[in-house]
Amino acid sequence: MTSPTQKKKKSQIREYAEALLTAVLIAFFLRAFVVEAFKIPSGSMIPTLVVGDHIFVNKFIYGIRIPLTKKWLAHFKEPKRGETIVFIYPENPKLDFIKRVVGVPGDKIRLDGDDLYVNGEKIRTQAVQVKGIDPDNSHRIDLIPDENFPEGENFTEIPTYPDWTEYQVFLEQLGEHTHLKQEGSFDFVRNREIEVPPGKLFVMGDNRDNSRDSREWGFVPLENVKGRAMFIWLSLRHDPQGKIAGVRWDRFGQPIP
């Protein structure tokens, strides 16, 4: 016969197993339908996001998708111009990319060097004065946004990154979203006009002269969109050899414009 002690042990093991299974199911549900972590692997979104940033992506905001597929169970809304999205790379479904939405279905885009026009209107930008490296934090660059761009008061610093002195920083307003972008001396394209077809998005990186995006490989199908970037939950600095060299504590919890 089974002793009371053995029954108690079996009961405890069962409780632990049920608790573990419940935790796994909850984690799977959250990752599949609500939120997913994403690591920034490249500098295409500098200065908004830098290599080593870890972010959370809201997968629920646009709808509910069948896990591991591109089919929607429910579709709430589509991405808006100016939002930062994570999506399945059209040329390689095994890769996820992160870019900013520049054009939605029906938009007419004109690219002329670093100037951007949407539906005939030039996108509002303002050059930002770069004060230099913060004397109290050698891993942070201080900015002085122009007072004529009131939305710029939320953008007074960015993390340091390789060759930052070679770029000009700008505030840009896309739709209802204001964010930072950077430009180098290289013009990506001259006087090119594009119309965004139904069911597609035109996306670009905030690092405008160093981003592989819709200017190169085309549109993003709406069914490829995984979610909208929310905020940074971890940011790690790396040395030239790729090893972790520190933590950017001041970036914890920063929302992604």
Number of C-alpha atoms within 10 A of each C-alpha: 4 6 7 9 9 11 11 11 11 12 12 12 12 12 12 12 12 12 12 12 12 12 12 12 12 12 14 14 13 14 16 17 19 17 21 18 13 18 17 17 15 16 19 24 25 24 22 20 25 22 18 19 22 21 24 21 23 22 24 19 18 18 18 18 19 12 14 7 9 14 13 14 10 12 13 10 9 16 19 18 20 23 22 27 22 21 21 20 19 16 10 8 10 8 10 16 19 28 25 26 22 25 28 26 15 14 19 17 22 20 18 15 15 16 15 17 16 20 13 11 11 13 15 15 18 16 17 21 15 19 13 16 17 15 10 7 11 11 14 18 19 19 20 16 24 15 9 8 17 9 16 21 12 10 17 15 18 20 22 21 16 8 7 16 12 11 15 15 23 21 20 22 18 19 16 9 14 20 22 24 22 25 18 17 10 11 13 17 13 12 10 11 12 14 16 19 16 12 14 18 27 25 25 22 25 25 23 21 19 18 19 17 21 18 16 10 11 16 20 23 17 18 16 19 22 27 24 24 25 19 19 21 17 19 23 17 19 14 9 8 7 8 10 12 12 11 15 16 11 11 19 16 15 13 13 16 15
